Amino acid sequence: MPIPDPDAVVHGAAGIVSGMPGSGLVGGIKELRSLGGIRAIRPDQTVVEL
């Protein structure tokens, strides 16, 4: 499920946060909630919520 309005995008070259080197980290407000969330888009294009 996409983040409707991503506020932050970072390249995680070392994989320290996501656990997978080369992942993109996307942060923003989750859909239908006012809570923030971070998702990792891994090099194989899978998406995981952190």
N, C-alpha and C positions, 0 to 999 in steps of 0.2 A: 504494500500500500504506500503510495507516494506521500511525501510531506508536501502539503499544498503550497506553502510559502517558505521555502528554505531560507534561513537567515545566515547560515555559515556553511562554507564548503572548504575542506582542507584535504590535502593529499597526505596520506599516512604512509610515507615511504618505508619506514622501519617496521610498521605493524604493531607498535607498542600498545595502542589503544584498541585496535580492531582484532588483533591476533593474526592478521594476514598482511604481510608486506605488500605495498602497492595499492591498498584500498583507498577509496575516496570516502571521507567522512562528511555527512550532511546533517546539519542540526536545524531545528525549527519547531514550531508548534505542531502537535499531533492533530489529526483530524478528529472532530467532535469532542475535543478536550481542550482545556487551556493549559495543559502540561507540556513542557518541552521534551524533546526526544532527540536521540542521535542514532543515525543508521549508518552502517558501513556498506559500501558498494564494492564488492571484492573483484579482483581481476577477472574471475570467471563469470562476472555479471550477476552473481547471486547477491541478495540484499538481506542483511541481518540487523535486527534492532539491538542496540547495545544498552 
